[in-house]
Amino acid sequence: MKVLSCVAWPYANGPRHLGHVAGFGVPSDVFSRYMRMAGNDVLMVSGSDEHGTPILVLADKQGTTARELVDVHHSTITHELADLGCSYDLYTRTTARNHYRVAQHMFEQCRANGYFIEQTQAVAIDPRTGRTLPDRYIEGTCPICGYDEARGDQCDNCGNQLEPSDLKDPRSKIDGSTPQFGETEHFFLDLPSLADALREYLEGREATGTWRPNVIRFSMNILDDIRPRAMTRDIDWGIPLPGELGEKYPTKRFYVWFDAVIGYLSASIEWARRQGDPDLWRQWWNDPQALSYYFMGKDNITFHSQIWPAELLAYAGKGAKGGTPGEYGELNLPTEVVSSEFLTMESRAFSSSRGHVIHVRHVLEDYGPDALRYYICAAGPESHDADFTWPDFVQRNNAELVGGWGNLVNRTASMVAKNFGEVPQPGALEDVDEAVLARVRGAFDEVGGLLGRHRQKAALAETMRVVGDVNKYVTATEPFRLKGDDQRERLATVLHTLLQCVSDCNLLLAPFLPHAANRVDAVLGGAGELVPMPRVDAVEDLDGGPGYEIITGDYSGFPAWESTPVTIGRTIAKPKPVFTKLDAEVVVGTERAALSEDA
């Protein structure tokens, strides 16, 4: 099965914090790794989102250019995500010339089919600089529900689409000033002419029962107030309009959310081009049997369940105005929009501007990826908002990773190394041996089923219950008491059974903890390369632009998602601990120092 894993494009305005990777980074990688192990052909794509006025505002503030700013942040984010273990086939950027070309073609074909209209729009202007303010840089009171922190593009409280001029008492998020409003011509995506097709699509998705309830409810509700949406901006940083339109409107650029969602397609096309087969991407986009999953936080649902499907329908000519597909053919609509809720920190929203933030790089440098990935999978915002606290982070690492899984790995390997030095030949199995082996084997179907339905918390919890049952097997069989020569065969049988269980548990945990999975594999006598890992490559732009870094990798070597017999006679040496126990005071002190430095 072809599985397209589309991961939200992080905005290149700074390093990522925990709230970001909890929403898109880790969940998408766990899913993609499992699907590869389950035998599917996965294409996992994303990149840095680098356009829009916020980048210009930040560049001005820092005394640099927009390009210089995004170059720095793209590199930072790329290395953060690679170090976290995110197994992208391609992580690229929206400033790549390939992306410009794909976005311009999508616009041209949607317009040729009649789904772009020119309308006059009231725009907000910064009275200090004269620059057009982006919708999200304007806040005010929602005219529909009265929420006083609604944004200029939508209200996060009631979910309705807004324009900046709709807001009561609008104010600039940059300096609190009252914006001035003028009028300009823009190109609008004619969403009302696509509403029936969108509703049919969403009702079909709702009928499957696979979408998370909050996502499908929100997606259906926003259809009730659907209006044309401006997809261009007056700005000098972004993708220009193509051909003659670009000459006619030299100051206009695509709205950042028009081109960002096209990035899933453009990244797939870039990946295929880099493979030397420019049409290879079509297997994931044109085959109606292929599956596609989109991972993001809940604040971006509307762009993935409404705007992107609308662009795809318009490109294919599937709306009320008809039309025909362009050279890319009819492109698959999302199989599922997998949205996570918000991760807060100590009951407050993460905020880089207020210094209330924990950056991913600090956690990776100080504690490594295992503790972070485990915490996000075990306690992250999968289906409701979750609150990160240091005591919970430390407790889960120490009690569950170190005390549960790490202890089982170490004592199993230690007993084998001490008594045999290799995987022993077992004798006849007893009922207790058969029972624990059956328990572990059976977990592949159960855990796999949960992962396939994006229930990662439940999948990890079940896996750790299996680990607990294997620990109970050690207690029941007491291999450390089997010391006599007449007990040698029984000891070999118990330790062989234990090794088999630990090896299989390591496979079950591999999507969650790929770094640790490779270390455990080495402890069990393997090469320490059980699961493939991503790498960062410096590449040339395919169409003559500046070079840049990408995340990619060779993921052909994933082990199968099934119980795999351990190799009798494989050497098992005295192990080193797989995980590190954290000191609560050290963790809190170190991170708070890091926070104060960033603030």
Summary of the structure (lengths in Angstrom):
residues: 599
radius of gyration: 26.2
end to end distance: 46.6
largest distance: 92.0
contacts: 2105
relative contact order: 0.14
helix: 50%
strand: 17%
